[in-house]
Amino acid sequence: MRQKVVSLGLFLLASFSSAASDKNGFIFWQLPPQINTIGKEGQEHLSIIPAPVAIQLREGVFKFDSTVVIVPSGNGEVQKLAGYLSDKVFTPSGIRLTVAKPARAGGKSIKLVLNKVFSKIIGDEGYQLEITPAAVNISANKPAGLFYGIQSIIQMLPPAIESKVRTGGEIWELRAASVTDYPRFGWRGLMLDVSRHFFNKEEVKSYIDQMAKYKLNSFHWHLTDNQGWRIEIKKLPGLTATGAFRVPRTGTFWTFEPPHPDEKATDGGFYTQDDIREIVQYARERYVTIVPEIDVPGHSLAFIASFPQASCTQLPYHVNPGSPHADEDLVLCAGNEDNFKKLEIILSEVSSLFPGKYIHIGGDEADKRFWKSCVKCQARIAKEKLKDEAGLQSYFIKRLEKILHSNGKKLIGWDEILEGGLAPDASVMSWRGSEGGIAASKMGHHVVMSPGQYCYFDHLQGDINIEPTYAGGGVLRLSDVYRYDPVPPEGGPGYILGAQANVWTEHIPTIRQVEYMTWPRALALSEVVWTPPDSRNIDSFLLRVESQFPRFSNAEVNYAPSIYDPIIVPQKDGKKLLISFKTEYRGLDIYYTFDHTFPDKFSDKYQGPIEIPKGASEIWAITYKGKMPAGRLLKVAIDDLEKRLQELI
């Protein structure tokens, strides 16, 4: 049979069939259901994210019909995966794939096979996929690999596969191919902050389900902070009775009024331990490990509001509703032995709920000025012969590590836990750039890279005049995330476990907005941590991202279409202000106006740097793909461009 060998780094052009809009009115370009891009050498490529390590495309297709049998071999876990695939296909197509024992298999089949001999090439999470017109064979060393192979064939099916109801008119088939695939890193993560805004268990499960589709496997759950304590601790019910609720406020976070006297705290919620077990099991079935975070000794106002004696001041406080006041900087008293007794209770119960290796203890942004003026903290420094308050933080973290070790867990924290000396077996999550991660790696500690400039998904992903306003941070576009490499240029991966993106939710009040800020940027992260660097190509990736948009719509998952939006770039030519435009997605036409009218394909077309007409106060711009509008309308004041230029200088 004739084969085409695909080089994954060479995809520059697209083959489009028709344009359509989703339920939000965003334009996406419908591509053939399985083969979505054509490389500069005319080679076809499957539209899979993250891009597999190696693909060979073959002639022919495997067609789904009622005669297809799923044949699982192996343990009961493989049987469950067979049922998962059968249900996934049945919902939108109406085609019920029978799950049968090998002895009953006949005709066309989809085989799920655990290797009898461990393949070092694909490891624990890799898989090999063989598709012919007569059979689909997914083999792996472990069930996780089978699950990821299933995700790849789901992406090869029409976008309607993500529909929650029966659809019609689709051709349910797979292109014949051979795929060998395995991840670059073992830690492929997303963090969701549920303290600043609470999301219920069904919303959390939906988020986990979506990330698993793209082979992300670590869900970092930020459960506690100044704005809410979200996990039930049986022996300390006050943590949720008080700490899980704050006074209701609407508007812009960090501008809210503090609680009024006698105002009831009604906004919030928490997860019961039964909720936690349900979500953990749901994640486990999708091969996602949950890493819970109990953020201490800073970011602990919800703890302190529940137990006023826990702070150095020992004064009563309210859970912060999102207002800018000094209470935000409170820390747990490191000289108060009762705090360690409570933390032992908390971490022991948390450890019993989460089967994963790691418990995250935060450790970031602890304001040590409270410790400097605290008699108990200074006494602790003297008794333990610590150098200073940085040494006191190290002491605090090391005590938590001992508690976690006694519960069979490992400690991981933000890179501030390096201050004063790192706990012996601690792992570091590096968010203030990559320096902390590099330093920890050189000391022989495991590291998860999560630098804000590449991995903070609460940052804007497009122009502030289009995107929802964020009160801080910069712009983090999809292409910026894609160009990130967790491995520093001066050395190999060493102790780097992988990378993670973080969704901080001060300005993200709903799960729909969480989705919008996550997708498609998390697609870029998934490819960064899965696909070999030399197999990645931004143009191929953007085409494959585009093919995911109708899938998001069918799954009723919100996403940002920012890749189509015009990007405005001010520049100076002597004393004259000029305007240039660009786009993330290549090949778009840009049209603009200065007269406060909506631009369209009959307006002036951008050809190069534009000189601003005398008296113009605003420029409006929009992108087109062929004859159809693609991006959203951008309106920018000329005065604002002057300010932006000064910031660039």
C-alpha positions as CSV (number, residue, x, y, z in Angstrom):
1,M,0.0,0.0,0.0
2,R,1.4,3.4,-1.0
3,Q,2.3,5.6,2.0
4,K,3.0,9.3,2.6
5,V,5.5,10.1,5.3
6,V,4.7,13.4,7.0
7,S,7.4,15.8,8.4
8,L,5.5,17.5,11.2
9,G,7.5,20.8,11.0
10,L,6.5,21.7,7.5
11,F,2.9,23.0,7.2
12,L,2.4,26.5,5.8
13,L,-0.8,26.5,3.7
14,A,-4.4,25.5,4.3
15,S,-7.0,23.9,2.1
16,F,-10.4,25.5,2.9
17,S,-13.7,24.2,1.9
18,S,-16.2,26.7,3.3
19,A,-16.8,29.4,5.8
20,A,-19.3,29.2,8.7
21,S,-20.1,30.9,11.9
22,D,-20.6,29.3,15.3
23,K,-23.4,30.1,17.8
24,N,-21.4,33.1,19.1
25,G,-21.2,34.6,15.6
26,F,-17.4,34.0,15.3
27,I,-16.3,33.0,11.8
28,F,-14.4,29.7,11.5
29,W,-13.3,28.0,8.3
30,Q,-14.6,24.5,7.8
31,L,-11.9,22.1,6.8
32,P,-12.2,18.6,5.5
33,P,-13.1,16.4,8.5
34,Q,-9.8,14.5,8.8
35,I,-7.2,16.1,6.7
36,N,-6.9,19.7,7.6
37,T,-3.6,21.1,6.4
38,I,-1.3,20.8,3.4
39,G,2.4,21.4,3.8
40,K,4.7,23.3,1.4
41,E,5.6,19.9,-0.2
42,G,1.9,19.0,-0.7
43,Q,2.0,16.6,2.3
44,E,-1.2,16.2,4.2
45,H,-1.5,16.3,8.0
46,L,-4.0,15.1,10.5
47,S,-5.5,17.9,12.6
48,I,-4.5,16.6,16.0
49,I,-3.5,18.8,19.0
50,P,-1.0,18.3,20.4
51,A,0.8,17.2,17.2
52,P,1.9,13.6,17.4
53,V,5.6,12.6,17.3
54,A,5.3,10.7,14.0
55,I,2.6,10.1,11.4
56,Q,2.4,8.1,8.2
57,L,-0.7,8.7,6.2
58,R,-2.1,5.9,4.0
59,E,-4.7,5.4,1.4
60,G,-8.2,4.5,2.4
61,V,-10.6,5.2,5.3
62,F,-12.1,3.3,8.2
63,K,-15.8,3.8,8.2
64,F,-17.9,3.7,11.3
65,D,-21.2,1.7,11.2
66,S,-23.2,-0.7,13.4
67,T,-21.0,-3.7,12.5
68,V,-17.9,-2.2,14.1
69,V,-16.8,-4.0,17.3
70,I,-14.6,-2.5,20.0
71,V,-12.3,-5.3,21.3
72,P,-10.6,-4.4,24.6
73,S,-7.8,-6.7,25.8
74,G,-6.4,-6.3,29.3
75,N,-7.9,-5.4,32.6
76,G,-11.2,-3.8,33.6
77,E,-9.8,-0.4,33.1
78,V,-9.4,-1.1,29.4
79,Q,-13.0,-2.3,29.3
80,K,-14.1,1.0,30.7
81,L,-12.1,2.8,28.0
82,A,-14.0,0.8,25.4
83,G,-17.3,1.9,26.9
84,Y,-16.1,5.5,27.0
85,L,-15.3,5.4,23.2
86,S,-18.6,3.7,22.4
87,D,-20.6,6.3,24.3
88,K,-18.6,9.1,22.7
89,V,-19.4,8.0,19.2
90,F,-23.1,7.0,19.9
91,T,-24.3,10.4,21.3
92,P,-23.8,12.5,18.1
93,S,-23.9,9.7,15.4
94,G,-26.4,7.2,16.7
95,I,-24.0,4.5,15.8
96,R,-23.6,2.0,18.7
97,L,-20.2,0.3,18.7
98,T,-20.5,-3.0,20.4
99,V,-18.0,-3.8,23.1
100,A,-17.0,-7.5,22.7
101,K,-14.6,-10.0,24.1
102,P,-11.8,-11.0,21.6
103,A,-13.5,-14.4,21.0
104,R,-16.7,-12.6,19.6
105,A,-14.9,-10.1,17.4
106,G,-15.5,-10.3,13.7
107,G,-15.6,-7.9,10.8
108,K,-14.3,-4.4,11.3
109,S,-12.9,-3.8,14.8
110,I,-11.3,-1.2,17.0
111,K,-8.8,-3.0,19.2
112,L,-7.5,-1.6,22.5
113,V,-4.4,-3.5,23.4
114,L,-2.0,-3.3,26.4
115,N,1.5,-4.3,25.3
116,K,2.8,-7.6,26.8
117,V,6.4,-6.3,26.4
118,F,7.0,-2.7,27.7
119,S,8.0,-0.4,24.9
120,K,10.6,2.1,26.1
121,I,9.9,4.4,23.1
122,I,6.4,5.3,24.1
123,G,6.7,5.0,27.9
124,D,3.8,5.2,30.3
125,E,1.6,7.6,28.4
126,G,2.4,7.0,24.8
127,Y,0.6,5.0,22.2
128,Q,0.8,3.5,18.8
129,L,-2.2,3.8,16.4
130,E,-2.7,1.8,13.3
131,I,-5.8,2.6,11.1
132,T,-6.6,0.6,8.0
133,P,-10.0,0.3,6.2
134,A,-10.6,-2.9,8.1
135,A,-9.4,-2.2,11.6
136,V,-8.2,0.4,14.1
137,N,-5.6,-0.8,16.6
138,I,-4.5,1.3,19.6
139,S,-1.7,-0.2,21.6
140,A,0.0,1.2,24.7
141,N,2.0,0.1,27.7
142,K,-0.6,1.4,30.2
143,P,-4.3,2.4,30.0
144,A,-3.3,6.1,30.0
145,G,-1.7,5.6,26.6
146,L,-4.9,4.0,25.3
147,F,-6.9,6.9,26.5
148,Y,-4.7,9.4,24.7
149,G,-4.8,7.3,21.5
150,I,-8.6,7.4,21.8
151,Q,-8.4,11.2,22.1
152,S,-6.4,11.3,18.9
153,I,-9.0,9.3,16.9
154,I,-11.8,11.5,18.3
155,Q,-10.0,14.5,16.9
156,M,-9.8,12.8,13.6
157,L,-13.6,12.5,13.4
158,P,-15.9,15.4,12.3
159,P,-16.3,18.3,14.8
160,A,-19.9,17.0,15.5
161,I,-18.3,14.3,17.6
162,E,-18.3,16.9,20.4
163,S,-22.0,17.5,20.1
164,K,-24.2,16.6,23.1
165,V,-27.2,15.7,20.9
166,R,-27.7,13.6,17.7
167,T,-26.5,15.3,14.5
168,G,-27.0,14.5,10.9
169,G,-25.1,14.7,7.6
170,E,-21.6,13.9,8.9
171,I,-19.4,11.2,7.4
172,W,-18.1,9.1,10.3
173,E,-14.8,7.8,9.1
174,L,-11.0,7.9,9.9
175,R,-8.2,8.4,7.4
176,A,-5.9,5.4,7.3
177,A,-2.7,6.2,9.1
178,S,0.0,5.0,11.4
179,V,0.8,7.2,14.5
180,T,3.5,6.8,17.1
181,D,3.1,9.3,19.9
182,Y,4.4,10.0,23.4
183,P,4.8,13.1,25.6
184,R,7.8,15.3,26.0
185,F,7.0,16.0,29.7
186,G,5.2,14.1,32.4
187,W,3.6,17.2,34.0
188,R,1.3,18.9,31.6
189,G,-0.9,21.2,33.8
190,L,-3.6,23.8,34.2
191,M,-4.3,25.6,37.5
192,L,-7.8,26.9,38.3
193,D,-8.2,29.4,41.1
194,V,-11.6,28.7,42.8
195,S,-10.9,30.9,45.8
196,R,-11.4,34.3,44.1
197,H,-14.5,33.0,42.5
198,F,-16.2,29.7,43.3
199,F,-17.1,27.2,40.6
200,N,-19.3,24.2,41.4
201,K,-18.3,20.6,41.1
202,E,-20.0,20.1,37.7
203,E,-18.2,23.1,36.3
204,V,-14.9,21.8,37.6
205,K,-15.6,18.3,36.1
206,S,-16.3,19.9,32.7
207,Y,-13.1,21.8,32.9
208,I,-11.1,18.6,33.7
209,D,-12.9,16.8,30.8
210,Q,-11.9,19.5,28.3
211,M,-8.2,19.6,29.4
212,A,-8.0,15.8,29.1
213,K,-9.1,15.9,25.5
214,Y,-5.8,17.6,24.7
215,K,-3.6,15.3,26.8
216,L,-3.1,17.7,29.7
217,N,-2.8,15.6,32.8
218,S,-2.3,17.7,35.9
219,F,-5.1,19.8,37.4
220,H,-3.7,22.2,40.0
221,W,-6.7,23.2,42.2
222,H,-6.1,26.5,44.1
223,L,-8.5,25.8,46.9
224,T,-7.7,28.5,49.5
225,D,-6.7,32.1,49.5
226,N,-7.7,35.4,51.1
227,Q,-11.0,35.4,49.3
228,G,-12.3,32.0,50.3
229,W,-11.6,28.6,51.8
230,R,-13.1,26.0,49.5
231,I,-12.5,22.6,51.0
232,E,-14.3,20.9,53.9
233,I,-12.1,19.9,56.8
234,K,-14.1,17.6,59.1
235,K,-12.2,18.4,62.3
236,L,-12.1,22.2,61.6
237,P,-15.7,23.0,60.4
238,G,-15.1,26.7,61.1
239,L,-12.9,27.0,58.1
240,T,-15.9,26.6,55.7
241,A,-18.5,28.0,58.1
242,T,-16.7,31.3,58.0
243,G,-13.9,31.2,55.5
244,A,-16.0,29.9,52.5
245,F,-18.2,33.0,52.3
246,R,-17.8,36.7,51.9
247,V,-20.1,39.7,51.3
248,P,-21.5,39.9,47.8
249,R,-20.0,42.5,45.4
250,T,-20.2,43.1,41.7
251,G,-18.0,45.2,39.5
252,T,-14.2,45.3,39.3
253,F,-12.2,43.2,41.7
254,W,-9.8,45.1,44.0
255,T,-12.2,48.1,44.0
256,F,-15.0,46.6,46.1
257,E,-16.0,48.2,49.4
258,P,-15.0,46.3,52.5
259,P,-17.8,44.5,54.4
260,H,-20.2,46.9,56.2
261,P,-21.0,46.3,59.9
262,D,-23.4,43.4,60.3
263,E,-23.4,42.8,56.5
264,K,-24.1,39.1,55.8
265,A,-21.5,37.0,54.0
266,T,-23.6,35.1,51.4
267,D,-21.3,34.9,48.4
268,G,-19.1,31.7,48.0
269,G,-19.3,28.0,48.6
270,F,-17.1,25.0,49.2
271,Y,-16.6,21.4,48.2
272,T,-17.6,18.8,50.7
273,Q,-15.3,15.8,51.0
274,D,-17.8,13.7,49.1
275,D,-17.6,16.4,46.3
276,I,-13.8,16.1,46.3
277,R,-13.9,12.3,46.1
278,E,-16.4,12.5,43.1
279,I,-14.2,15.0,41.3
280,V,-11.0,13.1,42.0
281,Q,-12.6,9.9,40.6
282,Y,-13.8,11.8,37.6
283,A,-10.3,13.1,36.9
284,R,-8.8,9.7,37.5
285,E,-11.0,8.2,34.8
286,R,-9.5,10.8,32.4
287,Y,-5.9,10.2,33.6
288,V,-5.8,13.6,35.2
289,T,-4.0,13.9,38.6
290,I,-5.3,16.6,40.9
291,V,-2.8,18.7,42.9
292,P,-4.6,20.5,45.6
293,E,-3.2,23.8,47.0
294,I,-3.6,25.0,50.6
295,D,-1.9,28.4,50.3
296,V,0.1,29.3,53.5
297,P,1.6,31.2,55.3
298,G,0.5,34.2,53.1
299,H,-2.8,34.4,51.2
300,S,-4.4,33.0,54.4
301,L,-7.0,35.6,55.3
302,A,-9.9,33.1,54.9
303,F,-8.1,30.9,57.5
304,I,-7.5,33.9,59.8
305,A,-11.1,35.1,59.5
306,S,-12.1,31.7,60.7
307,F,-9.5,31.6,63.5
308,P,-8.5,35.2,64.5
309,Q,-5.7,34.0,66.8
310,A,-4.0,32.6,63.8
311,S,-2.4,35.9,62.7
312,C,0.3,37.9,64.4
313,T,-2.2,40.6,65.4
314,Q,-4.8,38.2,66.8
315,L,-7.5,40.6,65.7
316,P,-10.8,39.7,64.1
317,Y,-11.0,40.0,60.3
318,H,-13.5,39.4,57.5
319,V,-12.9,37.3,54.3
320,N,-11.8,39.8,51.7
321,P,-14.5,40.3,49.1
322,G,-12.0,41.9,46.6
323,S,-11.3,45.2,48.3
324,P,-7.9,46.9,48.5
325,H,-6.9,47.0,52.2
326,A,-4.1,46.0,54.4
327,D,-5.8,42.8,55.6
328,E,-4.8,41.3,52.2
329,D,-1.2,41.1,53.4
330,L,-1.8,39.2,56.7
331,V,0.2,36.0,57.3
332,L,-0.2,33.1,59.6
333,C,1.9,33.6,62.8
334,A,4.9,31.3,62.5
335,G,5.4,31.5,66.3
336,N,2.0,30.2,67.1
337,E,2.2,26.4,67.7
338,D,-1.5,26.1,67.4
339,N,-1.3,27.0,63.7
340,F,0.9,24.0,63.0
341,K,-1.5,21.7,64.9
342,K,-4.3,23.0,62.7
343,L,-2.2,22.6,59.5
344,E,-1.4,19.1,60.5
345,I,-5.1,18.3,60.7
346,I,-5.7,20.1,57.4
347,L,-2.9,18.5,55.4
348,S,-3.7,15.1,56.8
349,E,-7.3,15.3,55.7
350,V,-6.3,16.8,52.3
351,S,-3.7,14.0,51.9
352,S,-6.4,11.3,52.5
353,L,-8.7,12.8,49.8
354,F,-6.1,13.1,46.9
355,P,-4.3,10.0,45.7
356,G,-1.6,12.0,43.8
357,K,2.0,12.4,44.9
358,Y,2.0,16.1,45.5
359,I,0.3,18.6,47.8
360,H,0.9,22.3,47.0
361,I,1.4,24.5,50.0
362,G,1.7,27.9,48.2
363,G,4.4,29.7,50.1
364,D,4.2,32.8,47.9
365,E,4.1,36.5,48.8
366,A,4.3,36.1,52.6
367,D,4.6,39.6,54.0
368,K,7.3,39.1,56.6
369,R,6.9,42.6,58.2
370,F,4.3,41.1,60.5
371,W,6.8,38.5,61.7
372,K,9.4,41.3,62.4
373,S,7.1,42.9,64.9
374,C,5.6,39.7,66.4
375,V,6.9,38.6,69.8
376,K,6.1,35.0,69.1
377,C,7.7,34.9,65.7
378,Q,10.9,36.6,67.0
379,A,11.0,34.1,69.9
380,R,10.7,31.3,67.3
381,I,13.7,32.8,65.4
382,A,15.7,32.9,68.5
383,K,14.8,29.4,69.7
384,E,15.5,27.7,66.4
385,K,18.7,29.9,65.8
386,L,17.3,31.2,62.5
387,K,19.1,34.0,60.7
388,D,16.1,36.1,59.9
389,E,12.5,36.2,58.7
390,A,13.5,34.4,55.5
391,G,14.9,31.7,57.6
392,L,11.6,31.6,59.5
393,Q,9.7,31.0,56.3
394,S,12.0,28.2,55.5
395,Y,11.4,26.7,58.9
396,F,7.6,27.0,58.3
397,I,7.8,25.2,55.0
398,K,10.1,22.5,56.3
399,R,7.6,21.7,59.1
400,L,4.9,21.3,56.5
401,E,7.1,19.0,54.5
402,K,7.5,16.7,57.6
403,I,3.7,16.7,58.0
404,L,3.2,15.7,54.3
405,H,5.9,13.1,54.5
406,S,4.1,11.5,57.4
407,N,1.1,11.3,55.2
408,G,3.0,9.8,52.3
409,K,3.0,13.0,50.2
410,K,5.6,15.3,48.6
411,L,5.6,19.1,49.0
412,I,5.5,21.5,46.1
413,G,5.3,25.3,46.4
414,W,5.8,28.5,44.5
415,D,9.4,29.6,44.0
416,E,9.4,31.8,47.1
417,I,10.0,28.6,49.1
418,L,13.6,28.9,48.0
419,E,14.0,31.9,50.3
420,G,15.9,31.0,53.5
421,G,16.8,27.5,52.2
422,L,14.7,24.9,50.4
423,A,13.1,22.0,52.3
424,P,15.1,18.8,51.6
425,D,12.6,17.0,49.3
426,A,10.5,19.9,48.1
427,S,9.7,20.6,44.5
428,V,9.4,24.1,43.1
429,M,6.8,25.7,40.8
430,S,8.5,28.7,39.2
431,W,6.2,31.6,38.5
432,R,8.4,34.7,38.8
433,G,10.2,34.0,35.6
434,S,12.3,30.9,35.1
435,E,15.1,31.8,37.4
436,G,13.7,30.1,40.5
437,G,13.1,26.9,38.6
438,I,16.6,27.0,37.2
439,A,18.1,27.5,40.6
440,A,16.1,24.7,42.2
441,S,16.9,22.3,39.3
442,K,20.6,23.0,39.8
443,M,20.2,22.0,43.5
444,G,18.7,18.7,42.4
445,H,15.0,19.6,43.1
446,H,12.2,18.8,40.7
447,V,10.6,21.8,39.0
448,V,7.4,22.8,37.2
449,M,7.9,25.8,35.0
450,S,5.0,28.3,35.2
451,P,6.5,31.8,34.4
452,G,3.9,34.6,34.4
453,Q,5.0,36.0,31.0
454,Y,4.1,32.8,29.3
455,C,1.7,30.9,31.5
456,Y,-0.6,33.4,33.2
457,F,-3.9,32.9,31.4
458,D,-5.6,35.8,33.4
459,H,-3.5,38.1,31.2
460,L,-5.1,39.7,28.1
461,Q,-4.9,37.7,25.0
462,G,-5.5,40.5,22.6
463,D,-6.0,44.3,22.5
464,I,-7.5,45.8,25.6
465,N,-10.1,47.6,23.4
466,I,-11.5,44.2,22.4
467,E,-10.8,41.9,25.3
468,P,-12.4,42.0,28.7
469,T,-10.5,44.4,30.9
470,Y,-7.9,43.1,33.3
471,A,-6.5,45.4,36.0
472,G,-2.9,44.2,35.8
473,G,-0.5,42.2,33.8
474,G,0.3,42.4,30.2
475,V,-0.8,40.7,26.9
476,L,-0.2,37.0,26.5
477,R,-1.2,35.9,23.0
478,L,-1.7,32.4,21.8
479,S,1.5,32.6,19.7
480,D,3.5,33.8,22.8
481,V,2.4,30.7,24.7
482,Y,3.3,28.5,21.7
483,R,6.8,29.8,21.5
484,Y,7.6,29.1,25.1
485,D,10.1,26.3,26.0
486,P,10.2,25.1,29.6
487,V,13.8,24.0,29.1
488,P,16.2,26.9,29.5
489,P,18.7,27.4,26.6
490,E,21.7,26.9,28.9
491,G,20.9,23.3,29.7
492,G,18.8,20.2,29.2
493,P,15.6,19.3,31.0
494,G,17.4,18.0,34.1
495,Y,14.9,18.1,36.9
496,I,12.2,19.9,35.0
497,L,9.0,17.9,35.3
498,G,7.1,20.0,32.8
499,A,5.0,23.2,32.6
500,Q,1.7,24.6,33.7
501,A,-0.6,27.5,32.9
502,N,-2.5,29.3,35.7
503,V,-6.0,30.8,35.6
504,W,-6.2,33.3,38.4
505,T,-9.8,34.4,38.7
506,E,-10.0,37.8,40.4
507,H,-11.4,39.2,37.1
508,I,-13.0,36.0,35.9
509,P,-16.3,35.5,37.7
510,T,-18.0,32.8,35.6
511,I,-17.0,29.4,34.2
512,R,-17.8,30.7,30.7
513,Q,-15.1,33.4,31.2
514,V,-12.7,30.8,32.6
515,E,-13.2,28.8,29.4
516,Y,-12.7,31.9,27.2
517,M,-9.4,32.7,29.0
518,T,-8.2,29.1,28.8
519,W,-9.0,28.2,25.2
520,P,-7.3,28.2,22.8
521,R,-4.2,29.2,24.7
522,A,-4.2,25.9,26.6
523,L,-3.9,24.2,23.2
524,A,-0.6,26.0,22.7
525,L,0.6,24.8,26.2
526,S,-0.5,21.2,25.4
527,E,1.7,21.1,22.3
528,V,4.6,22.8,24.2
529,V,4.6,20.0,26.8
530,W,3.8,17.1,24.5
531,T,5.3,17.6,21.1
532,P,9.1,17.5,20.4
533,P,10.3,21.1,19.8
534,D,11.6,20.3,16.3
535,S,8.2,19.0,15.3
536,R,6.4,22.2,16.2
537,N,5.4,24.9,13.7
538,I,3.3,27.9,14.5
539,D,1.6,28.1,11.1
540,S,0.6,24.4,11.2
541,F,-0.5,24.9,14.8
542,L,-2.8,27.9,14.0
543,L,-4.5,26.0,11.2
544,R,-5.1,23.1,13.6
545,V,-6.4,25.5,16.3
546,E,-8.9,26.8,13.8
547,S,-10.1,23.3,13.2
548,Q,-10.9,23.1,17.0
549,F,-13.2,26.1,17.1
550,P,-16.3,24.2,15.7
551,R,-15.5,21.4,18.2
552,F,-15.6,23.9,21.1
553,S,-18.9,25.2,19.8
554,N,-20.4,21.7,19.5
555,A,-19.2,21.0,23.1
556,E,-20.7,24.3,24.2
557,V,-17.2,25.4,25.5
558,N,-16.4,29.1,25.2
559,Y,-13.2,30.2,23.5
560,A,-11.4,33.3,22.3
561,P,-11.2,34.1,18.6
562,S,-8.3,36.5,19.2
563,I,-6.1,35.0,16.5
564,Y,-8.2,36.6,13.9
565,D,-8.2,40.1,15.4
566,P,-6.1,43.0,14.0
567,I,-3.0,43.9,16.1
568,I,-2.1,47.5,15.9
569,V,1.5,48.6,16.2
570,P,2.3,52.3,16.6
571,Q,5.7,53.6,15.3
572,K,7.6,56.8,14.7
573,D,9.0,58.2,11.5
574,G,10.8,61.2,12.7
575,K,8.1,63.2,14.5
576,K,5.3,61.5,12.6
577,L,3.2,58.8,14.3
578,L,2.6,55.9,11.9
579,I,0.3,52.9,12.3
580,S,1.1,49.4,11.3
581,F,-1.1,46.3,11.5
582,K,-0.4,42.6,11.8
583,T,-2.3,39.4,12.8
584,E,-1.5,36.2,14.5
585,Y,-3.2,34.1,11.9
586,R,-1.5,34.7,8.5
587,G,-3.1,35.6,5.3
588,L,-5.8,37.9,6.6
589,D,-6.7,41.2,4.9
590,I,-7.1,44.2,7.1
591,Y,-9.4,47.1,6.4
592,Y,-9.6,50.4,8.3
593,T,-11.3,53.7,8.6
594,F,-10.6,57.1,10.3
595,D,-14.0,58.6,10.0
596,H,-15.9,56.6,12.7
597,T,-17.6,54.3,10.2
598,F,-17.5,50.5,10.3
599,P,-14.7,49.2,8.0
600,D,-15.5,46.4,5.6
601,K,-13.9,45.0,2.4
602,F,-14.8,48.2,0.6
603,S,-12.8,50.4,3.0
604,D,-9.1,51.2,2.7
605,K,-7.1,48.0,2.7
606,Y,-3.9,48.0,4.8
607,Q,-0.8,47.7,2.6
608,G,1.9,49.2,4.9
609,P,2.5,51.8,7.5
610,I,-0.3,54.4,7.6
611,E,0.2,58.1,8.2
612,I,-2.6,59.5,10.3
613,P,-4.9,62.0,8.5
614,K,-5.1,65.5,10.1
615,G,-7.8,65.7,12.7
616,A,-8.4,62.0,13.0
617,S,-9.1,60.9,16.6
618,E,-9.7,57.2,16.2
619,I,-8.8,54.3,13.9
620,W,-11.2,51.4,13.4
621,A,-10.0,48.2,11.8
622,I,-11.3,44.7,11.0
623,T,-9.8,41.6,9.4
624,Y,-11.2,39.6,6.5
625,K,-10.5,36.1,5.2
626,G,-11.4,36.1,1.6
627,K,-14.9,37.7,1.3
628,M,-15.9,37.1,5.0
629,P,-15.0,39.1,8.1
630,A,-12.8,37.0,10.4
631,G,-11.8,39.1,13.4
632,R,-13.6,41.5,15.7
633,L,-13.8,45.3,15.3
634,L,-10.8,47.2,16.8
635,K,-11.3,50.8,17.8
636,V,-8.3,52.7,19.2
637,A,-7.9,56.4,20.0
638,I,-5.0,58.1,18.4
639,D,-4.0,59.6,21.8
640,D,-3.9,56.1,23.2
641,L,-1.5,55.1,20.4
642,E,0.8,57.9,21.5
643,K,0.8,56.6,25.0
644,R,1.5,53.0,23.8
645,L,4.4,54.2,21.8
646,Q,5.9,55.9,24.8
647,E,5.6,52.7,26.8
648,L,7.4,50.8,24.1
649,I,10.2,53.4,24.1
